[in-house]
């Protein structure tokens, strides 16, 4: 079960990282805001990157080998 959670979190983190890069490109070139995650008091880019980091932390917990 732990490995399944890790694989899911890793997949979601890669999707959010790709979404972050695509959103930055779209905002820079076409002035379209794809960064839909807005946390009050932070910039949209930072809040969206936080989502990717959270899922990467969950994935690292799931793949941690306990002795």
Secondary structure, DSSP 4 states (H G I P E B T S, - for coil): -HHHHHHHHHHHHHHHHHHHHHHHHHHHHT---------TTS-HHHHHHHHHHHHHHHHHHHTPPP-
